[in-house]
Amino acid sequence: MAVIRVALLGGSDSLRAAKRAILDTQPKVQIVYDSDGFGLQPQDFRDVNFDVAIIEQRLGTQSAFDFVKILHSLAAMDQSSLGRILIASAFHETDLRITAIDAGAVDCVFVSDGAASLIDKVLICEEVDIDFAIRELVSVLVEQNVSKDDFQLATTNLNTLDKSDAKVLKAFCQLKSDAEIAMAAGVPKAKVRTTLLQIQKLLMLDTRSQLLLRMYRLGALAL
């Protein structure tokens, strides 16, 4: 059984203790880091080997969203991988989930959603490619188009895709699963993942969820 290494960052001692108590009920979850995050810089946190980091929205004097963006930038600079990130807050807010995804997190976890939700979201982070949250949210997204310059840049870059990669992207925008995308595009399932990673880099994005959100804002999703 593979262990899921979890880092707890930010919040009061009692709040982190409550999360620890919940996650300690799961045999495959191991808490490898526990800190209030006061004065911690993103480059210092890069030394922590985690599979899932749960970062409080209020991270001392820092913005958790900016913290996550910097973590992704640092990982890109040294061409290393970064674990999955969940932003934690008290009450369920759809807008907060979208902001978190936009910053490079997988999703949010909320105290108001209960212990089972926290466990479920940590465990699902074990999947290779996850965009469950943004797929769930696309039906309630408020129209928010990109700027004219960003639109032109994105379309210019996307126009460089060959026919095979364009088919993968089209099927992705139809919210198909990887297996369905592979069938629709006539490519191996492994090719789907590498193609979407390539498109993420082309658009200077860090996660598949960000890619889906960007395609929504470009008006490319088949809703």
C-alpha positions in Angstrom: 0.0 0.0 0.0 1.5 3.3 -1.1 1.7 5.9 1.6 0.3 9.4 1.0 2.7 11.9 2.6 0.7 14.9 3.9 2.0 18.4 4.9 -0.1 20.6 7.1 0.8 24.3 6.7 -0.8 27.3 8.4 -3.6 27.8 10.9 -3.6 27.5 14.7 -2.1 24.5 16.5 -5.6 23.3 17.4 -6.8 23.5 13.8 -3.9 21.5 12.5 -4.3 19.0 15.4 -7.9 18.5 14.3 -6.8 17.8 10.7 -4.1 15.5 12.0 -6.6 13.5 14.1 -8.9 13.1 11.1 -6.2 12.0 8.7 -4.6 9.7 11.3 -7.6 7.5 10.9 -6.4 6.6 7.4 -3.7 3.9 7.4 -2.1 5.0 4.2 -1.9 8.7 5.2 1.3 9.9 6.9 1.7 13.4 8.3 5.3 14.4 7.3 5.2 18.1 8.1 3.2 20.3 10.5 3.8 24.0 10.9 1.9 27.3 11.4 3.9 28.6 8.5 4.8 31.9 10.2 7.6 33.5 8.3 8.0 30.5 6.1 9.1 31.2 2.5 8.0 29.1 -0.5 11.6 28.2 -1.3 12.0 26.7 2.2 8.8 24.7 1.8 10.2 23.2 -1.4 12.5 21.1 0.8 9.5 19.3 2.2 8.8 16.0 0.4 5.0 15.8 0.3 2.3 14.2 -1.9 -0.4 16.4 -0.6 0.0 19.8 1.1 -3.0 21.3 2.9 -2.3 25.0 3.1 -4.5 27.4 5.1 -6.0 30.3 3.1 -4.7 32.7 5.7 -1.1 31.9 5.9 0.2 34.4 8.4 0.9 37.6 6.5 1.1 35.8 3.2 -1.5 35.0 0.6 -1.8 31.2 0.2 -2.6 31.7 -3.4 0.6 33.7 -4.1 2.5 31.1 -2.1 1.2 28.3 -4.3 2.0 30.2 -7.5 5.6 30.7 -6.3 5.9 27.0 -5.4 4.9 26.1 -9.0 7.3 28.6 -10.4 10.2 27.2 -8.3 9.3 23.7 -9.4 9.3 24.7 -13.0 12.7 26.5 -12.7 14.4 23.4 -11.3 12.3 21.1 -13.5 11.1 19.1 -10.5 7.7 17.8 -9.6 5.4 19.3 -7.0 2.9 17.5 -4.9 -0.8 18.2 -4.9 -2.1 21.2 -3.0 -5.4 21.8 -1.2 -6.3 25.2 0.1 -8.1 25.0 3.5 -10.7 27.4 4.8 -13.7 27.4 7.2 -16.8 27.7 5.0 -17.6 26.3 1.6 -17.2 29.0 -1.1 -17.4 28.2 -4.8 -15.4 31.4 -5.7 -12.7 30.4 -3.4 -12.4 27.0 -5.0 -12.0 28.6 -8.4 -9.4 31.0 -7.1 -7.5 28.1 -5.6 -7.6 26.2 -8.9 -6.5 29.3 -10.8 -3.5 29.5 -8.5 -2.5 25.9 -9.1 -4.2 24.1 -6.3 -6.2 20.9 -6.9 -9.2 22.2 -4.8 -10.2 23.5 -1.4 -11.1 21.7 1.8 -13.6 23.3 4.1 -14.2 22.7 7.8 -17.9 23.1 7.1 -17.9 20.1 4.7 -16.8 17.8 7.5 -14.2 15.1 8.1 -15.3 12.8 5.3 -14.7 15.5 2.7 -11.2 16.1 3.9 -10.3 12.4 3.8 -11.9 12.0 0.4 -10.0 14.9 -1.2 -6.7 13.8 0.2 -7.2 10.2 -1.0 -8.3 11.3 -4.5 -5.0 13.3 -4.8 -3.3 9.9 -5.3 -4.7 9.7 -8.8 -2.2 10.5 -11.6 -4.2 13.3 -13.2 -7.0 14.9 -11.3 -9.3 17.7 -12.4 -12.4 16.5 -10.6 -13.0 19.9 -8.9 -13.0 22.1 -12.0 -15.1 19.5 -13.9 -17.6 19.8 -11.1 -17.5 23.6 -11.1 -17.8 24.3 -14.9 -21.5 24.2 -14.8 -21.7 27.0 -12.3 -18.8 29.2 -13.5 -19.7 32.8 -14.2 -18.6 34.0 -17.6 -15.1 35.5 -17.3 -13.3 35.9 -20.6 -9.6 36.4 -20.9 -8.2 39.7 -22.2 -7.8 40.3 -25.9 -4.0 40.0 -25.7 -4.2 36.8 -23.7 -6.8 35.4 -26.2 -4.6 36.2 -29.1 -1.5 34.7 -27.4 -3.4 31.5 -26.5 -5.0 31.0 -29.9 -1.6 31.7 -31.6 0.0 29.0 -29.5 -2.8 26.5 -29.9 -2.7 26.9 -33.7 0.7 25.3 -33.6 -0.8 22.0 -32.5 -0.8 19.2 -35.1 -4.0 17.5 -36.0 -3.6 14.6 -33.5 -2.9 17.0 -30.6 -5.8 19.2 -31.7 -8.1 16.2 -31.5 -7.0 15.4 -28.0 -7.6 19.0 -26.9 -11.0 19.0 -28.6 -12.1 15.8 -26.7 -10.7 17.2 -23.5 -12.8 20.3 -24.0 -15.8 18.0 -24.3 -15.1 16.8 -20.7 -14.3 13.3 -21.8 -12.2 11.0 -19.6 -8.7 10.1 -20.7 -9.9 6.7 -22.1 -12.7 8.5 -24.0 -10.2 11.1 -25.3 -7.9 8.3 -26.5 -10.7 6.7 -28.4 -12.0 9.9 -29.9 -8.5 11.1 -31.0 -7.3 7.6 -32.1 -4.2 7.7 -29.9 -2.9 5.6 -27.0 -4.1 6.6 -23.5 -0.6 7.5 -22.5 -0.4 9.9 -25.4 -3.4 11.8 -24.0 -1.5 12.7 -20.8 1.7 13.7 -22.5 -0.2 15.8 -25.0 -2.2 17.7 -22.3 1.0 18.3 -20.4 2.6 19.7 -23.6 -0.4 22.0 -24.0 -0.2 23.2 -20.4 3.4 24.2 -21.0 2.4 25.9 -24.3 -0.1 28.1 -22.4 2.3 28.5 -19.4 0.0 26.6 -17.0 0.9 24.3 -14.2 -2.0 21.9 -13.8 -4.6 20.2 -15.9 -7.4 21.9 -13.9 -5.9 25.3 -14.9 -6.0 24.1 -18.5 -9.7 23.3 -18.3 -10.4 26.6 -16.7 -8.4 28.5 -19.4 -10.3 26.7 -22.1 -13.5 27.6 -20.5 -12.5 31.3 -20.5 -11.5 31.0 -24.1 -15.0 29.8 -24.9 -13.7 26.4 -26.0 -15.6 24.1 -23.7 -18.6 22.1 -25.1 -21.1 22.8 -22.3 
